[in-house]
Amino acid sequence: MEKKDHILYDKTGNPSKEPAWIFRTYAGHTNAKESNELFRKNLAKGQTGLSIAFDLPTQCGYSSDHAIARPEIGKVGVPINTLEDFRILFDQIPIEEMNTSMTINGTSMWLLSLYVALAEERGEDVSKLQGTTQNDIIKEYLARGTYIFPPEHSIRIIVDMYEYCLKRIPKWNPSNICSYHLQEAGATPVQELAFALATGMAILDAVKERNCFTHEEFEQCVGRISFFVNAGIRFIEEMCKMRAFSDMWEEITVGIYQVKNEKYRRFRYGVQVNSLGLTEEQPENNAWRILIEALGVTLSRDARCRALQLPAWNEALSLPRPWDQQWSLRLQQVLAYETDLLEYPDLFEGSRVVESKVKDLIENANKEIQKIKEMGGAIKAIENGYMKAQLVKSQAERLAKINNDELIIVGKNKWKDGIPSPLTNDPDGGIFKVDPKSAEQTLKVLSDVKSRRDAKKVAETLARLEDDAKNGKNLMFASVECAKALVTTGEWADTLRKIFGEYRPSTGVEGQKLNLESDKVANVRNKVEKFQKATGARPKIVVGKPGLDGHSNGAEMIAVSAKHAGFDVIYSGIRLTPEEIVQSAVEENANVIGVSILSGSHVELAEQIFAELKHYKADIPVVFGGIIPQPDFEKLHSIGVKAIFTPKDYDLMDVMDRIIDIVSAKIPASV
């Protein structure tokens, strides 16, 4: 395809179009059977690839029958326990023809092993499998929280997958550097560039250190690294960011890794556009936000994404329904097939504005990368807490700007009055809810598999996995054998936990400040002082993240805001049990418990927390925050929750004001 007179022509001289990117919707819910039905319907509607969402127990390495998993089964993705679930999930779907993306990290090797085992069971040529396991463990430590093992062992697993895939599944991307969640956690474009590229270098350095590849094979490994990025509302800046990504990756692959083959130096990326900026207030505005964000990664041919998935308009409310996902898919199809976007070469070539912005982004990102290099690389910058603290700082600055009206969010802090959205007038409130009974189907399949599998074969394959982990062997081979023996997700992960241990990174909250001073701040601080004079101590809040939900942005911002208001704050990070949260509150003599939850498990977790409070005979007020649908408020209040905060409660001092009032109401009248 050549460029002439600003139009694209094919080899015969006729006007031609660039092929469209891969259309995906991020999907999976309830159980394997219902997710399979959703996948097949989406493919029939014109979706051209699969993007699989897994539930939190699957992501964190727990089988569905584990106590910590029960409230989370099927809530934010499909539960996968054994090969039997993959048989159901991909029923009537030709995986040898499909480009499958799996949003999976800590258990990525296990899910790929199940995929390989399924293909071999079907008699397919495994070398034809195409797709991606996200497998970016560094961003899990920073932003998303579904890590399991310490960094050293997590990186080893990733390198094992590169070694295995290079020789057996050459079209598979063993890891996908995912800066999407960095932006969701507050990363600026410069941080997204720097942290993602530093992660890519950390993986390539580990691959080189394994010393098991020729240089040509190493170049092929470089060629299999793909990226999954975020596209925010500042779509010109986002488009420039993508050009910067491409230029910097070229510089890194040539200058540092001496990759000669241009094909292997290509910056290959897919996109999910930003969900952080979607609002609960006036949610109809989100449709336009999604469209504008999509333009940032499609308008420029030289920086156009290879695959695109769009959130739905109602993702700030709860899980989207199939119709909502269809609407997002149709947006992509209209953009690709009805407009003339794909008929032209790059529209921004030669733009001085774009060139200047790209240069600025590259310069600043390189400075940040140099800082990380001086620390010893991305792994060291995780272990010393630097990268996490920088994200928490950026997120706090963003929220302060929203609270100060420096950053305008239409319908949230500006032009807030409006006609109620008709999109939420359906009987279901415009949101999707997982049927609690659906977990029974998952548990039944798991129970049936355990009752009929060969227990001796399970024990043998797990023993091999353990031995290979101890002896430094590539773990993919043993993992595939475990998959064929119907080993469960939890059994696979527990075996490696026994050898590698588990990891708890820095929360990034310590030392952070909120750049917010106003009459509201002064008012809350006055109430805090009155509480202190009346009781002899400052109010103390335990901020808890129960269950397996690792999206910690909200909890971190509440912890920072509470400190700013004068509270004593106890925040121990993610993945705590209700027992641990309540025990901490009792032992620390806390005045209030703040629970952050985004996975849809708020009712079950509230019941567990109040059962623990009853066990301790503790009368401590509890408030909840997260993506909690309005219809669930009454149920939470009946359980005992004093206040509920959702994304529309963006004013941090309003939140603190309500909490200090709840705490102050407990002061005896005689004091």
Disulfide bonds with the S-S distance in Angstrom:
none
